[in-house]
Amino acid sequence: MAKTVKKYTKKKINKNKKKYNSKYRNKRSQKGGANVSVQPVNTSGNMSEILSLSYSPNGLYIVSGSYDRTVKIWSVETGECQRTLTGHGDYVTSVEYSPDGSNIVSVSHDGVIKIWSSSTGKCLYTLEYPTGPEGSVYSVGYSPDGSCIVSGDDTNKVQIWSTTNWKCLKILKDNLNGRADAVISVGYSPDGLNIVSGSNLKTIKIWSVETGLCLHTLTGHNDSVTSVRYSPDGLNIVSGSFDYTVKIWSATTGECQHTLTGHMSSVCKVEYSPDGLYIVSGSRDNTVKIWSTKSWECQLTILFNNLVNSISVSNQNSIVVSSGMELYEIILSPTTKKAMTATLLSYGKNSKKPYIPSYLAEHLGSYMDAIPAIPILFSRDPISINDIIDKLQTIPNSGITYPDNNHICKIDLNKYLSM
């Protein structure tokens, strides 16, 4: 069943990076401030930008996929990399745990889908496309009951696969004026009856799993739709786009209900919290924003030093963020929502230009000179991460430690904001 993956040279990988980023690059940078910063999980041995993240169902592990073609499993408790899974022939675009946590699915620019054992790290299956690999696979997700996975690729196809025999069950393809383009994000509804997909065609589609028919086509974004997710109750869909906006749609009628603005560059990932009370968005403006689903206002903005490629929210309401080559974990306690309404601060040691990977800088060319430095001074004095950690360390038994390449620096926002 498994297929042999052709080997990729370093030259080939770099060429594919340029191809990917020429399609998805942004030409604007962070212009505004943010409020809270966090410290990285140990990523020792990871020498490439992290593109995708997923928490395990029990919140004890994180899986990541990156440009170095690897899938890594991290311990949340120790912050250490537990396993490095190799076998993909190009960069890994999407990863996700199975609902029972026993397996991990990953997809790559090599056009291959792999299933891994989360306990042993062994590759269990390599899925073949019905007509062979036709290009990059950008997104993947499990059905709620774990019986199927769904994938989206760069030929505008959404495919459903059985996790029993690992065969393709359905191919959902919607040709628009004969044009095929990339399906960048896919996901199941909570009841498993529908699938939502977002593509380069600026559209979002809702599909029936049973019939394979497109139920609704959602229009309103002005650029590629990079991320889509159902709300926990299945009534709404959130989307992020290269047009810098986050939109909320009715999953029943397909109507746009809210448009959230504030990001200053492409929105790469959106997620709902497990209780549905807030939405988290990550952007290439180096920020993560947390939005209330009651007021639809941004309640918290977190500034990182590098582009935010991916985020994942655990069932315990913690958030893991990939920023460049670093991973961060932000702990949201039950009362953090109230604390997030407080006036927050931005901080940093120096004003500097954001991190831009060399392969992306090549495409930006003269735009690089126009990218402004990130402003770090606001209405109040900036606060460094060291000041925040020092302050939290004054709390007895806080457990806050500086990162030492072996541990996660877990910052409880509620404790910090209430001091």
N, C-alpha and C positions, 0 to 999 in steps of 0.2 A: 504493500500500500504506500509505503513511504517512497518519496522520490529523491533523487540525488540533486543536491543544490550545486549549481556551478560556482566555481571559485571566482572571487572578485579581487582584482588587484587594487592596490592603494590608489593608483591613478584612476581606475574605474569608479571607486567609491567617491573620490573627490569630484569626479565628473557628475555623478548622480546627486551629490550634495548641491552642486551648482544648479542642476536642473530643478531640484526640489525648491530651492530658495529663490530661484528666478521666478517661480510661480507664486510663492507665498511670502516674499519679502515685504517689509514695510519701509517707508522712506521718511517716517517721522519718529520723533523721539519723545521721551518724557518731558513734559513742560511744566507739570504741576507737582505739588508736594504730596507727601504721604505722612503717615503718622506713627507707625510702630514698625520696628525691624526685629528680625529674629536671627538666630545663629544656625549654622549648617549641621546636618547630620554628617557623620564621618563618611566620606566617599573615597576613601583611600583605594587606589587602584583604578578608579574611574577617571579616564583621561579624555572624556568626550561629553558633549552636551546631552542632557537627559531630555527625552522627548515625551515620554508617557509614564504615568504612575497609576497604581491601584492598590488600595488597602486590601488586606485579607478580610474575610467576613468577621473574624473575631478581633480585628484591629491590632493584632500582635506583630504583623509583618507588612512590609511594603514591597511591591515588585516594581521595577523600573525598566524601561527600554531606552536605548540611547544610540547615538551616532556611531559608536564603536562596534555595533552589530551584536552587542551582548544584552542579555536579560539578567538582572541582578535581583536577588532576594535579600532584604534588609530586616534586621531585628529592630523593632521599635524600642524595646527595652534597653538594649545595649548600643544601638545606633550603628552596629557593625554589619558589614556585608556578610551574609551567611553562605551564599552560593552565587557563582557566576555561571550562567547557562550560555553555551556557545553552540553555533550551528547555522545561524542566519548568515546569508551572503551579502547583506547590505544593512543599512541602518534600520532599527526597529521603531516602527511608527505608532504601535498601540499594544498595550498589554492589559490583561484583566484576569482576576481570580474567578474560579468557578464558584457558584453559590455555596457549596459545601466546603470550599477552601482546599480541596484535594488536588486540584489541577490549576494550571495557568495557561492561558492562550496568548500567543503573540503573533503579530503580523509585521511584515517588513517590506521595504522597497524592493526586495528580491522577488516579490510576488508569491511568497510562501506563507502558509499558516502552520504554526507549530503548537502542539499540545505537550506540556511538560508536567511531570510530577512535582508538586510543590514540596514534598518531603525529601525526595532523593535528587531532584534536579535532572532526572533522566528525561530525554525527549521520547514521548510515548507514540506520537503520531506526527506525520508531516502530510498535510492535506494537499491533494492535487486538484487544480481547477478542472472542470469537466472537459475543457478544450485546451488544457495546459495553462501555465502562468501567462497572463496577458499584460503584466506590468505591475506597478506598485499596489499593495494592499494598504490602505490608510487607517482603517478603523475596524474594531472587532468588539463583540460583546456577547455575554451569555444570556440565555433566556432565564426568567426568574426560577424556573424549576430545574434548570441545568440540562434539559433534554436536547437543546439546540444551541448553536452559536450563529451569529449574524456577522457578515463582513461587508465592507464597502471598498471598492477599488477605483482605479483611475480610468475605467472605461464606463463609468456611470451605472455600474451594476451593484445591486444588493443581493447577496447570496445567503441562503439559510442552509446550515449543515446539521446533520444528526450527530449527537455525541454517543450514540449507540453503535452505529456502524461507520461513522465518520464519512458518510457519503453526502453529496449535495442533494438537498431535497427540493429546493426551489431557487430559481434565478429571477429576481425582480429587476426588470430593466425598462426604463422609461426614456424613449428617444424623443428629444426635443429638436424638431427641424433637422433630424438626421445627425445631430451633434452629440458626441459622447464626451463626458468630462468626468472629473474626479468626484467620487462620493467620499467626503473627508471624515464624516462622523455618522455613526449609527447607534441605535439603542432600542431595547425592548420597552414596551409599556409594562407597568407593574403586574398586570394580569396576564401578560404574555400573548395577548391576542393581536396586538399591533406592533409595528416597527416604525420608528422615525429615522429619517436620514437627511443630512445636509450636504450640499454639494457646491462645486465651483460655479454652478449655474445661478447662484444667488437665491436658490429655492430650498424649501424644506418640504419633504413629502412624508405623508402618513400612509403606511401600507397595511393591508389585511394579511395576517400570517396564513389564515385558512385559504383564502382565494388567490393571494398574490397580487391583488389589484390595488392600485393607488386610490386611496379614499379621498385625500385632500392634497392640493399643492399650495403651500403657503408662500406668498410673495410679500416683499416689503424691505428686505435687506438690499443694500446697494453694492455689495461685494460678496465674495465667497463666504459661505456659511461654514465655519470651522468646527463648531461643537453644538450638539443638541442633546437634551436630556428631558425625560418625563419627570413631572413632579411625583412625589411618593404616593399621592392619591390618584394619579393618572389623569387628573382633570386638565392639567396644563403642560405646556412644553416650553422650556427655556432654550434660547439659541444665542450663540456668540458669532461675531462676524468680523471680517477684515474692514468693515465700515466703521469700526470702533464702538459699535453699540451692542447692547444685550436686549433681546426682545422676549416677551412672554406672550404665548399664544394659547387659545382655547384648543384643547385636543379634540373636542367634539365638533366645533364649527370651523376651525382653522383660522379664526379671526385673531388679529394682533390686538392684545389687550393693553400692553404697556411697552414702552421703549425706554430703556435705562441708558442715560448718557453720562459721561464723565471720564471714560478712558481716553487717552490721547494717542493711542495706537491700536493695532489689531488685537482683537480679543481672541485668544487661542483656546481657552477652555472654560466651560461653565459647568457648575454642579449644584444640585439642591442639597440642603442639609437633610438628614434622615427624617426629621420632624416636619420638614417643609416650611419652616419659619424663616429661612433665609436662603439666599442664592450666593454662591461664591464664583467670582470671575477672575481669570488670570490673563494678563495682557503683555504685549511686547513693549509697553511703556514702563516695564519693570515693576508693576504693581499688581496686588491682589485686592479686590474690593469685595466687601460683604454687604449685601443688600437685604433689606427687610421686605418680606412678602406681604406685610400688612400696609406699610406706608409707601413702599416702593422707593425708598430713599436709601442712599449709600450710608451705612452706619459706621463703617471702618475702612480705612485704606492703609495697606501695608506696603512699604517701599523696600524693594530689594535692589541689589547692585547690578543684576543682570536681567536679561529678558526672561519672562515667566512663560515657560512652554506648556506646563501641565500642572494640574492640581487634582487631589482626590480627597474626599471627605469620608471619614470613618463612621461606623455606626455609633461610636462614642463621641462624635462631634469634634474630633480633632481634624486638622487640615494638614496635608503634606503638600509641599510646593517644590517644583523643580525650577531653579533659577540658574541658567547656565549649566555648570557642571556640579552644582551643589543642591542638596536636599535640605528642606527645612520642615520642622513640625511646629504647628501652632496649636495650643491647647485651649479649647473653648469650654469653660465650665457652664453649668446650667444658668447661672446668673450673669454671664458675660453679655447677653443681649441688652440688659439694662445698663451695664457699664459702658457699652459701646456708644451710648447716646451722649457721653461726656465729651468735652472738648479734648482732642488728642493732639499729640505733638509729633513733629518730624525731627529726625536727627541724623547725624552722620559726621564723620571726621573731616571730610574735605568735599568740596564741590568738584565733581569730575564728570567726564563723559561716560555714558553707559557702555557696558561691555558689548562689543559687536564681534562675532566670530569672524576670523580672517576670510573665510570663504564667502560670507555674506558681505563683508566690506568691499570685496572685489566688485560686487554687483552694484553697490551703492555709489561707487566712484566719487564724483564731485559732491554728492549729497553728504558725504562724511564731514566735509568742512562746514556744512550748514547745521549739523547737529549740535544743539546747545548743551552746555554742562547742566547736570541735574541740580536744580536749586535746593539747598538744604536749610536755608534760613527762612523762618516764617514769623508770625506775629509774636512768638515766644522763642526763648533761647533753644537751640537744638539740643537734643539729649542723645548721647551716644549709647550704643548697645551695652558698653561696659557700665555706664551709669544705671541702666535698667537692671542688669544682672546684679550689680552691687546692692541696689535697693531691694531686690527680691531676696537676696541672701541674708538680709536683716531679719527676715521672717523665720522664726524657729522651725526647724525640720522642713524647710522649704524644698530641700533637695536640689536646689538650683546650683549648677556647676558650669564653669566655662568649658567650651568644647575642647577636647584634647585628642581629636582624631579617633576616639574610641567611644564617645558618648554623644547622645542627643542633648542639646540644651533646650529643655522644654520650658517654654514661657507661658504661664497661665495669665492670660490677658485680664481676667477678672481681678486677680490678686494685684497685678501691676496698676490697673486703672483705679482701683479702690484705695490705693495707698495715698 
